[in-house]
Amino acid sequence: MLLVSTLVLAGSAGAQKVDGVSSKSATVPVNLQLTPSDAFVRIRGWTLPAPALPLFLMGSWGGRGTVSGAGAVNIPQGQISSPADFVFKKDINGEEEDMIVTLSARGDWNGTVNPLNGDAVMDMPTTLRIRANHVRMVDIPWPGGWIYGNIDCTVPFEFNPMTTGTMDPPDPAPDPKPVTKGTSYSSKTGQFSVINNSMNVGGFNCTHPDIGGGKVADELNEAVNIPSPAGRMDSKFNMTFLEGGNIIRPKPAIKPAFTALQGAPLSAALNAKSSYAKAGVLRYLWDTNGDAKFDEITSRSDLSHAFSAPGTYPMGMRIVDKDGDVSNWTYRLVTVSTKAGSGVPRLAPLKIRPAKRKARPGSKVKFRVRVTNSGLATAPGVKVCFKAKKRMAKGKKCRKIGDLSPGLAKKLTFKVKVARKASGRKRVSLKFKATAGPGYTSSGKARIRIM
């Protein structure tokens, strides 16, 4: 009996590959959305009411762009929507004012997504803008009243790189603990989370008020605790590739999968014919001990592997396709016993065409022999031989096929010369026999009628 279960081990992909795109350089439309739940931009020491820019209040944003067959993502700036404004109250010269906070794209969003292993990196240049209207600007009254003006200040955020991987900040503030790990891209949901905790942040630049803009910028910098060095700010964006119509969600163009059966005692029969590779499979790499390194390479989809003792073993497989791209590892736990199972080769009865021939002594005739492996494991070293009773026929007695994968068949042609001493006989009987390793055989018969 053999048990199979999924084993999660680390694996990596050697190249990016997006299914549904005609080539690596070609592009198709995508829609990349930022979802606000559990997303934030956080500056340590912010003295405003919230410790993080509350994206959950500002709403989702994103835009339509393209992804290439190599996984390159581009969302043009003009196609990126902005989230809703966030408003907080601040006392300015004795009056409570509405300070309006906006995030907006300052350039294209670019990045890469690897649907084979879930790695994604995004460059998302963004501008933080704070503005207020009709604000009391000075501390002394004029004859007609106070001087009022508008505030409009911006600071650039370089969200690059935003990564699904691990990032350790160079000089982290201890409280709150910075986010250090994103969430890998899932081609099933289209979702991933990218983080950055190592970016430098400059100071505000104010275009308004016309007079005193520098002082306003200084006050905002002090309130928001910028400029700040790397490690004093962290951010997390949750992204989703939507799909529908002609918009696709990046999916892997190589999907490794394999089954396992108990074969001969202490052996497993593995078969990866259920795998998918858009470019076609070049090689199957097999990891027979679970160390994420290949131990065997095959050009066919199946492998029989023997173990030294009964037990449960991790086994993995990855695919190299004809474009040279490499899939991630897929793993299974394989349990083998001392009893034979169904994962063994089986040679079906030979099909011989024609089964009957007419010939004169000394002449030659041809027989076509079809050998089929109807079992669930590779038949090793297959060969077919024939013999005639009392050596009434001659020819090359044996022909080699080699390994024969499950479900496959091979045809061989035998040229048989009727011996001259067969002139006194009515017929000559031939027996064909196929063998594969120890213990696997099949046979068939043919007959030559002597003229």
Order of alpha helices (4+ residues) and beta strands (2+ residues): beta-beta-beta-alpha-beta-beta-beta-beta-beta-beta-beta-beta-beta-alpha-beta-beta-beta-beta-beta-beta-beta-beta-beta-beta-beta-beta-beta-beta-beta-beta-beta-beta-beta
